[in-house]
Amino acid sequence: MSNKRASKDQLQERCERAATLLADGHPSHNVVQRLAAVYDVSPQQAREYVREGKKLLVQAVDPDDKTFMISSLMHNLKQD
C-alpha cells in the first residue's frame, strides 16, 4: 500500500470512477475491493471514495429518476 497522498485531481478522478461503477450496478463492496486494488489504497480509503461517489451520483441524477435509483440502491444494499 502506498503512503503517498493523492492530489485533489486524483481524488476527484477516484470518486468519479466509484460513481461510474456504482451507476453501472456494481455493489458497493465490489467497488471498494476494486478501487483498493487499482489505486493501492486501504479498504477504508476506498470506502471514502465510494461514499463521495454516491454523493456525486445523487447530484447528477434527475429528480424524476431518483425513485428508480433508490430501488436499485435498496437492491444493492440487500446484496451487501
N, C-alpha and C positions, 0 to 999 in steps of 0.2 A: 504494500500500500504506500502510495506516495504521500510525503509530508508537505509537498508544495501546494500552496493555496491557489485556487483558481481565480482568474481575473473576473471582473464584472461581466465582461462579454462572454467568457466561458460559462459562468453561472447561468446567464440568460439562455445560452445555447442548450445547456443541460436540462434546464427546466422546460424549455420548448420541446426538447426531444421526449421528455417524460410526458408532456401533454399530448404529443403526437401518438405515442404508444398507447396511452390511456384511451384516446379518441378512437384508435383502431380496435379497441375492445380487449386489450391485454389486461389481465387482472393486476392490481397494484403490487402484489407480492412478486409477480414475474417481472414487472418493470423495475422494481427495486433490485432484484438479483441481476438483471441485465445491465442496469446503469452502474451498479457497483463493480461489475466485471469490466465493462467497457472503459470506464473512467478511473479504474483502480482506486476506488474510494471505499470507505466503510459502508456497511448497510445503513447505518444511522444517517450518514450524509446523503446516501441515495434516497432514503425516505424523505429527506428535506426537499430534494429535487422533485419528488413525486407530489409532495404537499403543494409546492409552488406551481407545479404543472397543473394540478387540479384547479388552482385559483385562475390560471390562465384560461383553462377551458371554460370556466363559469363566465369569465369576462367576454369570451369570444362567441358564446352561444346566443343565438337569437332567443329572446324571451319565449316565443311561441314554441321553440324546440326543447325547452327545459323539461317539460313533462317526460318526453322520451328519454332525455339524458338521465333524469332521476330514476326512471325504471331500469335503465341499463346499469346505473351505478348500484342500485339495490341488488341486481343480479350478481354483479362482480363482488359486492360485499358478502353475499352468501357463499361465493366460491372461496373468498379469503378466509 
